[in-house]
């Protein structure tokens, strides 16, 4: 019999999609003792971001809807965020107020090469590398997701703070980061006077 014609394959091109096991957010997280932040990019640099749950929803829609056949869709959150907003979200999830230090570009470049050497020696990825430094250099990393919103009725549903908190909690559970210290106040109860 005749073979059925193949449906043209749709394509989805997502923004970075941080999630548990991903090191994207870890680069902006407070260090284990909460003394300072390690920003990989200037705080005012702006980028599109996407939670992995929203990415899965977008992929299912492109695979399921006939209108998507052969088309390319960029997938990203509704509003771009700055690195400062990401730092604030991570700090809120960690319950800390880290000291932020803007690292000069030459120092970032030097640290990136050191990270590459360390990664090659240990076989483990590092938070700073030449690849990550290159990604942090542009002023904007933006995706226009209007097409998938209009044609497939897709929209991002996971707020930045919720996604960061989920990812941060996974880091703590996996012991990639130490849990924040809980401040306790001891109260002494006095016996009522007669």
N, C-alpha and C positions, 0 to 999 in steps of 0.2 A: 504494500500500500504506500500511498504518498506520505512522506514525512512532514510533520507540521512545521511551518516556518518559525524560525527562532525569533523570540521577542527581543528587540534591542535592549541592551542592558543599561539601566540607569546608573548614574554615578553620584555619590555623595562626597563632598569635600568639607570635612568638619574643621572647626577651630580646635585648638588644644582642648582636650577633654580630661581634666584631672579626675582621679578617682583613687580609691585605695590601691596600694602597690605602685602608684605613680609618683615620681619625684618632682613633678612640676611645681606643686605648692610647697613642697618641703624646702625649696630654695629660699622662700620668703618667710619661713617659719622661725620662731624664736629658737635659739639653741637650747640644749638640754637644761641648762641652769637658768634660762630666761634672762640673761644679762644684756643681750643685744640682738638685733636682726642682721641677717646677711642678705641684703638686697642685691639681686642679680642685674637690676636695671634701674635707671633713674625713676623716682617715684611718680613723675608725671607722664611717663610713657604709657600709651594706651593700646589695649589689645582686645580682641574678641576671645571669648572663652565659652565652654560648653560642658555641662555635666554629662557623664557617660550614660545616664538613664535617658536623657533627652536625645543623645546620639542614637541609642538603640531604637527609640521611638521613630526617629527620622528614617533610619535604615529600613524599618518595617514598612513605613509608609511608601518609600520609594519602590520597594519590592512588590507591594500589594496593589498599588494604584496604576491602572493602564496608562493614565495620562503621563506618568513619569518615564515611560519607555524611551530610552535613548537620550534622556536629558541629564544635565549636570546640575546639581543643587549644592550651594554652599550652605553650611549649617553652623549657626552660632547663636549666642544669647541675644536677647532683644536689644540690650544696651551694652556697648563696650565698657570695660572697666580699666582703671589705672592700676599700676603696681601699688600705689599707696592704698587704694581701696582693698586690694588683695591682702596687703600687710595688715590693715586694720581688721579684716575678717579673720585672719589667722590669729592675731593677738586676742581678739574677742573669744575665739574658740578655745584658746589656751588659757584665758583668764589672766592675761599678763599685759604689761605696758612696757615693751622692750625699748631700749635706747637704740635709735636708728642712726646708723652711720653711713653716709654717702661715700662709697669707695671710688676713688679716681679711676678713670678708664685705664690708664697704664697699669695700675695695680690689679685691676680685674683681668687684664690680658695676661699678666705674669702669673696670677693665680690659676687662670684657665690652663696654661701650659703645664703648670705644676700638677693640676688635677688630671691632665691627660697622662702624665708620667706615672702618677700614683695609681691610676686605673689600669695602666698597662702592667704595672708591677704586681698589683693585688688581684687583678681580674674582676674587680668590682667597680660599678659606676660611682662617680663622685658628683657632689652637688654643683661643682664648678668645672666646666670643661670648655675647650675652644668652641665646640658646637653651641653650647648654651650661651656663651659670651656673644657669639655672632647673632643668635636669635634675640638677645637683649639689646642690641645696638640700635635697630631702627626705631624711629619715633612712634610709628603706628604699625600694628599688625591687625588689620580689620577685615572682616568677612561680611558681605551683604547677603543676608538670608531672606530677603523679601520674596524671592521666587518660591521657595519651599513653603513659606507662610501663606502665600496667596493661592498657589496651585494645589497643595496637599493639605492645607489647613493645619499645618504644624506650628507649634509655638513652644518655646522653652518653658518648663514648669518648675525647675529646681532653682530657687534663689541662691545667689552667691554664698551667703552666710550658711545656709543649710548644707550646701555641697562641701564647703570648706570644713565645717564642723564634722561631717561624716568622715572626710578624709583624715582630718587631724586625729579623731578618735581611733581610727584604724592604725595610724602611726604609733599612738601610745600603746594600743593593745599588742602591736607587733614589736614593741620596744625599740622602734626607730627613734622615738623621742621619749623623754621622761615625763611622767604625768605632772601637772602643776601641783605645787604644794598648797594644801588646804589650810588656811589660817583658822586656828581654833582659839577661842577665848575661854579661859577657865573662870568660872564664876563661883565665888564662895558664898554659900547661903548661911546667914547668921541666924541663930536661934532668937526667936522673938523674946523681947525683954518682958519680964513679969510686971 
